[in-house]
Each structure stands twice: as structure tokens, then as C-alpha cells.
Amino acid sequence: MKRNIVKIYEGILIEEDKPLNMNQLSERCMISEIEIEELVYEGVIEPLQMQEETWIFSRETLWRLKKVQRLRRDLDLNIPGAALTMQLLDRIAELENMIRRSTD
């Protein structure tokens, strides 16, 4: 029997092994499909594949979108501003990991 790994993230139940199409992602994050497209074009999120003329996303994308939504709400950022902030946060995390590995 296959067991699904389930996490709860900010009140959202996430089954890690099942990808989401754009409509499902839009509904779960309460964000429009147009905004999702903009975030893809800005490089904030990346679809896994194209299936039946719609993008398919990993469940990890939910977490990134929730973070983007918090940035936009809390800092009053537009999508390009949130994209730049996410890039900087990703780079900081990467550098912190490099430092952590070099001190271990």
C-alpha cells in the first residue's frame, strides 16, 4: 500500500507526491492564473511540465506562492518586486548553506 506524505503548511494540506495543474494551484493559493503566469515569466516559480495545454507544478510551488503572497501583502510589493525579493532570499539561503557546509 502506497502512503502519501502529507504536510500542513499555513492551513493547507499538502500531499507531496501529487502535482498540481494551474487551476488547482490558483484555487489553493487564491491567486489568479494570470498572476501565476506572471510569476512564471518573472522566474519566481517554475512549472514541472506542460500537460494538456496547462502547466503542471510541484507541491513545493504552494510554499513559494504563499511566501510571495506574504511579501506582496506585508511589503506592498508588485510582482516584479516580489520576484526580486524572492531571488535575493534564495541567494541568501544558498550562501548560508555554503557557510554552514564549510564550517562543518
C-alpha positions in Angstrom: 0.0 0.0 0.0 1.4 3.4 -1.0 1.4 6.0 1.7 1.2 9.7 0.8 3.3 12.1 2.7 1.1 14.8 4.0 2.3 18.1 5.4 0.2 21.0 6.7 1.6 24.4 5.7 -0.2 27.5 6.7 -3.5 25.7 6.9 -3.1 24.0 3.5 -3.0 20.2 3.4 -0.2 19.1 1.0 0.2 15.6 -0.5 3.8 15.8 -1.6 3.7 13.3 -4.4 0.8 14.7 -6.4 1.5 17.7 -8.7 -1.0 20.5 -9.3 -2.3 22.0 -12.5 -2.6 25.7 -12.8 -6.3 25.8 -11.9 -5.6 23.8 -8.7 -2.7 26.0 -7.8 -4.8 29.1 -8.4 -7.6 27.8 -6.1 -5.4 26.6 -3.3 -3.4 29.9 -3.2 -6.3 32.1 -4.0 -4.3 33.8 -6.8 -5.4 34.3 -10.4 -4.0 32.3 -13.2 -2.8 35.5 -14.8 -0.7 36.2 -11.7 0.7 32.7 -11.8 1.7 33.2 -15.4 3.4 36.5 -14.5 5.3 34.7 -11.6 6.5 32.0 -14.0 7.7 34.7 -16.5 9.5 36.5 -13.7 11.2 33.3 -12.7 9.7 33.0 -9.2 8.1 29.7 -9.9 8.8 27.0 -12.5 6.3 24.5 -13.9 7.4 20.9 -14.0 5.9 20.3 -17.4 3.1 21.2 -19.8 0.2 18.8 -19.9 -2.9 19.2 -22.0 -2.2 22.8 -22.6 -1.7 23.7 -18.9 1.3 23.9 -16.7 1.9 21.3 -14.0 3.5 22.4 -10.8 5.1 20.6 -7.8 3.6 20.9 -4.4 6.6 22.9 -3.3 5.3 25.7 -5.5 2.5 26.2 -3.0 5.0 27.2 -0.4 6.8 29.6 -2.7 3.5 31.2 -3.7 2.4 31.6 -0.1 5.8 33.4 0.6 5.3 35.6 -2.4 1.8 36.5 -1.3 3.1 37.4 2.2 5.8 39.6 0.6 3.3 41.3 -1.6 0.8 41.9 1.2 3.2 42.8 4.0 5.6 44.9 2.0 3.1 46.2 -0.6 5.2 44.8 -3.5 4.2 44.3 -7.1 5.0 41.1 -8.9 8.5 42.2 -10.2 9.3 43.5 -6.7 8.3 40.2 -5.1 10.3 38.3 -7.8 13.4 40.3 -7.0 12.9 39.8 -3.3 12.5 36.0 -3.8 15.7 35.9 -5.8 17.6 37.7 -3.0 16.1 35.4 -0.4 17.1 32.4 -2.4 20.6 33.7 -2.8 20.9 34.4 0.9 19.7 30.8 1.7 22.3 29.5 -0.8 25.1 31.5 0.8 24.0 30.4 4.3 24.1 26.8 3.2 27.6 27.3 1.7 28.8 28.8 5.0 27.2 26.0 7.0 28.9 23.3 4.9 32.3 25.0 5.1 32.1 25.2 8.9 31.0 21.5 9.4 
